């Protein structure tokens, strides 16, 4: 097995100023296109994209103690958690840091409505000051107390998540450089997992290797716990457990890893535990998943629409359709991002069309497991759409000897 080596990669090796300028300009371009006065962001990944500031991201996801106001024409104001103003020091694109006014119930209790009104007063003042009479404000995530309070100021609210997803979907060369670092970090951690995969290890202990290596190499966190073995690989989306992995079990996993610079490496592989070769059924499942991934990569090119892509995509054999993966492909950046390209079977209920453009990064997905089958195979590859076709960003090898 080839060992992947990632040299140390420090923040001074990436032009963060240019990275920040590009991302903020993408957000403001989207605001201008929609004639919005600005945007208020609560989602920590949206805040990270627009301001390149970060603070306890997983905790902030469920405790609204941090938000940002970005004027279309005007300042970037970060409202940060208690005594955290220093976290934006040195970031030339953050014009002001203010203390947060939070009203989620854990923090505000019975004063939640009062604090929501106080928050809306401050945001309303910013809209009036920098909106030039425009009171159309984008907002990504906010509970009813906040939205009601903002509307009482005569502000009309619009879909801020649309703004951010559209801003995030075309990657700059510097973003791609950061993403490649995240992928190298992830693949180095996968190598460590491969070495640790021996009969008798538990799923949880094996999964912990990915986390440890990610943190050691400057990564940040992991979004899921999708590693299973043997019969727990089918159906998919079970999370790792204390099951002891036996010789001959296959192990399927999906990294969902947030690496250095906050970029995601979303790679899936399936291995076998022990020295014995896979059995015939494992080989058959793997061959279908491998063919699905590579067929769909081959037909992907700039200018194709999502519907065209799905129409031409690999058709799973009938017995695997009920347990199909949720999408054929999805966008990737700071996390799983727009678009979600749904299976043809789900077009009527969930599908939407768009043109796939150069600069988009996608993850091509496959899960193959029959209903009632013993095991299932998960594979996933991260790619860049270029002017000429695609660039495969993932370098970790497949199990070609299984084919």
N, C-alpha and C positions, 0 to 999 in steps of 0.2 A: 504494500500500500504506500503510495506516495505521501510524503510528509510535507505539509504546507508550512512555510515559514513567513511570519509577518514581522518586519522590523519595527522598532518603536516609531510611532508617528505622533508628533506633538502638534499642538494647536498653532505654533508659529510656522509650521510647514504649509498651512492653508491660508490664503488671503481672505481672512474673515471679513474685512471691510467691504471687499467687492462682493462677497457672498451675501452679506446683509443688504447691501445696496440693491442688488438684483431682486432679492425676495421682497423687500419693501416696495420696490417699484412695481412688481407684479400685483401686489395687493392694491396699490393705489390705481393702477390701470383698470382693474376690475371695478373699483368704486366709481371711477370717472365714467366708465361705460354705462353704469346703471344710474348715474346722477344721484349718488349718495353723498351726504355730508361727511360721512366717516363710518367707522365700524367699532363696535365694542366686542372684545374677545374674552371669553372665559375658558374655552378649551385650551389646556396648556400646550398642546401641539400646535394649535393656531398661533398662540402667543409666541411660541418658540420660532415658528416660521417667520412671522412678521417682525419680531424684535430681536431674535436670537438671544433672549433671556430665558432663564430656567430656574425653577425653584420647586423642589419636592414634587415632581410632576405627577407621580401616581397618587400621592395624597391629595394634591390639588384637584385631581379629576373628580373626587367625591366630596370635597370641601371647597366651596367657592370663595376662597380666600385670596384670590389673585385674578386680576383682569387688566386689560389694556384698552385705551382709547386711541385710535389712529384717525386723525383728521385727513380727509382727502387733500385739502390744502391747509397745512398747519402742523402742529406738533404730534409727536408720539409720546403718550403719557402712560407709564406703567404704574399701576396701583398694586403695591406689593404687601406681602404678609408682614406682621409685626417685626419691626427693627431689621428689615431685609433690604433697605434702600441701597446698601453697598453692593448688592448682587448685580446691579446694572453699571457699576463703575467701569469706565473705559470703553463703554459702548457708545459710539458717536451718533448712533441713530435713535437713541432714547433721549428725548429732550427734557423730560421731567419725570421724577419718581415721587409718588404721593402715597400716604398710608391708605391701606384698603378700608373700605366701609362695607363689611360683610353682613348679610342678613340670613344666612342659612341657619337652621334652627339650633344646631349644636352650639353655635357661637352666640346667636342673638336671643334665643329663647323667646319669651313673650314680647320682646321688643323688636321682633322680626319686621313687622309692618312699618314701625317707626324708622328703622334703619334702612329699609328698602326705599322709603321716601327720601331719606337723607342722601342715599346713593343716587337716586334719580335726579335730585336737585343738582348735584355736582355734575353728572353727565349732561343734564339739560343745559347747564351753564356753558359747558364746553361746546356743545352743538351750536348754541346761539352765538358764542364768541367766534367760532371758526367756520361755521357753515354758510356764512354770507346770506342768511335768510332761508337756506335750505334746511328743512327739518326731517329729511328722509335719512334714517339711520339704519345701518345693517347691524345685526346682532346674531351671534352664533348660538349660544346656549344660555337660557335664562329662565327662572321659574316665574309663575304668574304674578307674584308680588312685585317683582322688578318690572315686568312688561307693563302691568297696569299702572305703576307709578310713572314710568316714562311716558306712556300715552297721555297721562294727565297733564303733561307739559306741552301737549300738542305735537309730539314727535310721532311720526309714522315709522313702524318697524318693518324691516325687510330681512330676507333670508341671508344671514351672514355666512352660513356654512357653504352655500353655493358660491359666494365670493371667494372663500378661502380654498375650496376644492379646485375651482377653476384657476386660481392663482398658482396653486401648488403643482398642477399637472404637467407643466413644461419645465424640465430641469435645465439649469445652466451647466456649463462645463465644470464649474467649481462644485456645484451640488453633486455632479457625477463623480468627481474626485473624492468627495466626502463619502458618497455611497460605496465606492470601491473599497475605501478603508473599512467601512462597516462590514462589507462582505468578506474581506480578508480576515478580519477579526473573527467573524462567525465561522469561517472555514477552518481556521486554526483551532477554534474551540471544538468543532466537529471532529477534527483529527484526534484530539484528546479523548472525546467520547468514544471514538472507534477503538482506541487503545484500551479504554476502561471496560468495553463491552466483553465480559467474560461470564460464563455460566455461574449463577449464584448472586450476581449483582441485582439490586432492585431497580425498578423503573425510576423511582424517585432519586436514588443515588446516581444513576447514570445521567439523568436530566440535570442534576446539580453541577455536573462537570461543565456543561454549556454556560451556566450562569457564572461560575467561578472564573472561567477563562475570559468571558466577556468583560467582567468587572476588572480583572487584572490587566487587560489590554486597553482600558479606557472607555469601554462601553457603559451603557447606562441601565437598562432593564430589559425584561422579556415579557411580551404581552400575554402569552398563553402558557399552558402546561401540556402541550400536545405531543406526548411520547407514550406509546403503548407497545405491548409485546404479545406474541402468540395470539390467542383467541380474543384478546382485548383490542386488537387492531381492526376488528370488524364487528359492528359498524364503526365508522370514524367519528371523531370529536369526543371520544372518551379522553379524560386527562390522566396523567401518570399517577401511579399508585405504589403501594408497597409490594406489589407482585414481584416474586423472584423470577428472573428471566432464566429460562432453561436452554440447554444446548439444543439447537435445531429450531428454536423460536425465531421468527422474524421480528424485527424492531422497526417500527415506522415512526417518524417524527417530523414536526414542522417547527422551524426555529423561531419565527416571529420575534427576532432579536433586534433591539434598539441598541445600536453600537455607538462608536465615537461620533461626535458632532450631532448626535440625535437621529442619525439616519438608520433605516430599517434594512436588515438582511433577512429575507423571507425565503428560506430554502427548505425543501423536504427531500428526505432520502429514506430508503428502506434497506436494512442490513440483515444479516443472519448471525445469530450468536453461536460461537464455537467454530470448529474446524471443518465440520462436515458440509458438503455442498447442499444447496437447496433441493427440496423434493420437486417432483414434476408439477404439482399444483402451484407451488410458490413461483416456479419459473414461468408458468403460463400467465399468472396474474401480473408478474413483473413485466413480461413482454408486452402485454396490452398497455400498461401504464407508460412504459417507455415509448411505445409507438404513438400513443396519444400526445405526449409532451412534444416529441420531435416533429410529428406531423403538423401540429398547431404552430410550432415555431417556424416551420418552413413556409407556411402560407401567410405569415404575418409580414406586412410591409406598410410603409407610409401611404396614407390616402385611402386605405381600405376602411370600410365602415364596420362598426361592431356587428351589425346584422350580417354583413357579407362574411366577416370572419367566422361567425358562428355557423352560418350556412355551409361553409366549406370545411369546418373543423372536423376532427376525427369523430366518427360515430362509434360509440361504445357498443359492444355486443349486448343484446337484449337483457341478459341475466345480470348485467352490472348497472343498468340504468336506474333502478330504484334507489340504489345506494350512491349515486353519482355525487361528485363534489358540488358545492353550492354554486360555483361559477366556473366558466372556462378559463377566465383570466381576470386579473384586477390590477389597478394602479398601485404603485408603491413609491414611498418617499420617506417622510418622517414616520410613517406607519402605513398600513393598508389605506389606499386613497382611491378617489375617483379615477377611472370608472370601474364599476362592477359589470363585467360582461357575462350575462347569464346564459345558461344552457338553453338550447332551442326548445326543450320541453317546458321551460319556465318563461318563455317570451311573453305569452299573453298575460301572465300574472305579474311579472317583474321586469321584463326586458325594456331597454331604451337604447336608442341608436345615437351614434356620434362618429365623427371621423377620427381615426387614429393618426397622430401627427408625430413628426420627428421631435425628439426631446422628451417624449413620454417614456416612462419606465413601467414595465408590466411584469407581473408574475404569472407564468403559465402553469395551470394546475392540473393534477390528475389524482383521482382516488379510484381504485379498482377493487371491489369486493362484492361478492354475490350475497343477496339476502339469505341468511342462514349459513353462509360459508364460514370456514374455520378462521381464515385470516384475510387481511386486506393490505394493499400496497398504496403508499402515499409518495408521490414525487412532485416536485415543484422547481421551476427554474426562473431566475430573475433576468430580464432582458431589457435592452434599450432599443427603441425605434430610432433609426438613423435615416438620413436622406436616401441611402442606398438599400436599406433593408432593416436588419436587426444586428445588434451586437450582444452576444451572450455574456452577461456580467458574472454569471456563476461559473466557477472553475472546478468545483468539487466533482470528482469522477462518479459515474454511474457504475453499477455492477454488470459490466459488459459480459463477464463470464457466465452470467445467468441466462443470457439470450441464446 
